[in-house]
Amino acid sequence: MRVGYPRALLYYHCFPFWKGFLEHFGHQVCVSGQTTKKLLESGIEKTVGEACLPVKIFFGHALALKDSVDAVFLPRLVSLEQKTYICPKFMGLPSMIRAS
């Protein structure tokens, strides 16, 4: 199975871990390309106006993957350290992408 992984935000920071995890189970991991103006524009089209620029870029990366892979892997990230939380919009990215 070809699994897409966005090259954006904390997802790309965590990429080595998730790549190893997915490959261990026999999946081929495909990463989105570099951030471009075209990618940003496609993300802007699919997001709500109040979304921040990083969220719009993330949408662009997810959209760039969707037609070239069997699935896009978007685990829900809540915290990377004890007693800390990430941005609520970032926590909701998997649901927002699924709904778009």
VOZA-781562 format. One record per residue: x, y, z of N, C-alpha, C in turn. Coordinates in steps of 0.001 Angstrom, whole numbers, padded with zeros to 6 digits, always signed. Layout:
XYZXYZXYZ ...
// end
This chain:
+000849-001179+000000+000000+000000+000000+000891+001238+000000 +000565+002198-000856+001287+003479-000901+000619+004443+000079 +001400+004907+001048+000884+005798+002089+001556+007161+001950 +000745+008214+001874+001260+009569+001760+001498+010194+003120 +002539+011006+003202+002888+011680+004445+003251+013132+004113 +002575+014114+004737+002812+015522+004404+004148+016053+004936 +004821+016812+004104+006086+017449+004475+005750+018822+005071 +005123+018839+006232+004691+020106+006818+004537+019986+008334 +004801+021085+009013+004593+021227+010456+005262+020103+011243 +004687+019734+012363+005277+018689+013205+005228+017314+012562 +004379+017140+011578+004334+015843+010909+005691+015537+010286 +006290+016512+009638+007584+016257+009009+008678+016114+010065 +008546+016814+011180+009502+016675+012284+009498+015235+012802 +008340+014616+012845+008191+013241+013344+008361+012194+012240 +008692+012625+011035+008737+011727+009881+009620+010494+010067 +010842+010598+010586+011664+009385+010697+010976+008270+011501 +010316+008632+012585+009612+007631+013391+008482+006983+012603 +007601+007804+012020+006441+007261+011310+006845+006510+010041 +007895+006942+009375+008382+006234+008182+008799+004818+008567 +009594+004701+009630+010011+003381+010102+008827+002522+010506 +007877+003113+011192+006674+002400+011633+005898+001851+010437 +005650+002713+009450+004862+002303+008287+005604+001286+007428 +006904+001472+007247+007680+000521+006449+007782-000829+007135 +007806-000836+008455+007833-002099+009205+006631-002976+008847 +005511-002351+008565+004297-003086+008209+004128-003243+006697 +005186-002956+005943+005193-003219+004513+004622-002140+003622 +004415-000954+004142+003863+000133+003331+004981+000923+002648 +004701+001420+001465+005618+002313+000766+005228+003741+001146 +006164+004503+001691+005871+005855+002173+006251+006881+001100 +005300+007743+000756+005506+008811-000226+005328+010149+000487 +006312+011018+000363+006276+012318+001036+005895+013395+000027 +005100+014358+000470+004746+015474-000414+006000+016275-000758 +005939+017043-001842+007082+017831-002299+007318+019070-001459 +008205+019899-001935+008510+021156-001255+007296+022090-001295 +007231+022999-000350+006161+023993-000335+006378+024982-001479 +005336+025169-002275+005393+026101-003404+004196+027045-003326 +004219+028068-004152+003092+029002-004192+001828+028272-004645 +001940+027385-005625+000791+026624-006119+000207+025739-005012 +001078+025111-004235+000630+024262-003131-000107+025103-002090 +000434+026272-001766-000223+027175-000815-001586+027606-001338 -001669+027959-002611-002945+028396-003183-003999+027297-003120 -003599+026041-003342-004582+024953-003244-005042+024770-001802 -004140+024991-000838-004522+024919+000567-005452+026042+000970 -005214+027236+000444-006064+028394+000747-007489+028148+000259 -007632+027523-000906-008964+027250-001469-009800+026341-000575 -009154+025441+000167-009887+024442+000944-010041+024766+002423 -009428+025849+002891-009507+026151+004318-010427+027337+004579 -010827+027454+005830-011642+028597+006237-010745+029821+006370 -011331+030989+006277-010572+032232+006291-009720+032445+007523 -010194+032003+008684-009445+032281+009916-008298+031306+010171 -008098+030341+009293-006982+029403+009457-005662+030141+009253 -004671+029786+010044-003357+030423+009926-002619+029896+008692 -001579+030583+008305-000810+030208+007118-000246+028782+007210 +000327+028356+008350+000821+026981+008425-000273+025929+008181 -001479+026171+008655-002583+025233+008415-002933+025211+006933 -002935+026354+006291-003230+026414+004853-002164+025670+004053 -000913+025824+004442+000170+025093+003778-000006+023594+003991 -000363+023210+005213-000562+021789+005503-001658+021205+004611 -002762+021930+004458-003839+021479+003572-003303+021261+002163 -002481+022179+001686-001899+022038+000355-001079+020767+000223 -000305+020447+001245+000498+019220+001217-000391+017976+001202 -001415+017962+002022-002322+016807+002059-003045+016648+000722 -003492+017748+000142-004184+017692-001152-003255+017218-002263 -001986+017608-002198-001019+017196-003215-000803+015684-003203 -001006+015059-002060-000789+013618-001934-001995+012779-002331 -003181+013289-002127-004386+012453-002148-004613+011654-003422 -004218+012157-004580-004471+011434-005825-003343+010487-006225 -002220+010528-005517-001086+009693-005907-000791+008553-004934 -001601+008434-003881-001382+007374-002886-002704+006681-002555 -002598+005542-001883-003796+004811-001463-004427+005427-000220 -003598+006018+000633-004089+006647+001869-003105+007728+002288 -003610+008756+002958-002754+009796+003539-002746+009554+005042 -001553+009412+005613-001400+009102+007029-001328+010394+007829 -002344+010634+008668-002412+011837+009496-002788+011455+010927 -001820+011001+011717-002153+010686+013109-002515+011960+013865 -003393+011837+014830-003793+013001+015632-002722+013252+016693 -002030+014367+016567-001006+014747+017539-001627+015708+018547 -001408+015427+019815-001963+016257+020885-000842+016890+021700 +000189+016116+021976+001285+016588+022810+002560+015854+022413 +003682+016532+022509+004966+015882+022248+005791+015738+023521 +005383+016418+024577+006048+016341+025869+004987+016299+026959 +005350+015778+028111+004404+015730+029219+003996+017138+029638 +002740+017269+030000+002163+018513+030515+002201+019661+029503 +002241+019344+028228+002174+020366+027183+001164+019927+026133 +000629+020882+025416-000309+020590+024333+000059+021442+023138 -000259+020946+021965-000006+021729+020764-001244+022553+020428 -001136+023380+019428-002219+024272+019009-003505+023486+018728 -004654+023955+019213-005919+023252+018971-006238+023065+017486 -005889+024032+016656-006137+023863+015217-005271+022748+014656 -004059+022654+015167-003172+021582+014729-003711+020226+015178 -004251+020169+016393-004843+018914+016877-005989+018467+015979 -006722+019430+015439-007881+019106+014618-007587+018880+013146 -006324+018987+012735-005998+018851+011312-006514+017563+010671 -006334+016394+011294-006849+015180+010639-008350+015254+010355 -009120+015788+011282-010571+015908+011076-010898+016943+010011 -010168+018062+010010-010422+019100+009006-010097+018597+007603 -009007+017856+007466-008630+017308+006156-009677+016307+005692 -010104+015439+006590-011108+014424+006240-012409+015079+005784 -012779+016197+006405-014046+016865+006092-013977+017709+004817 -012774+018001+004340-012669+018888+003166-012856+018176+001841 
// end
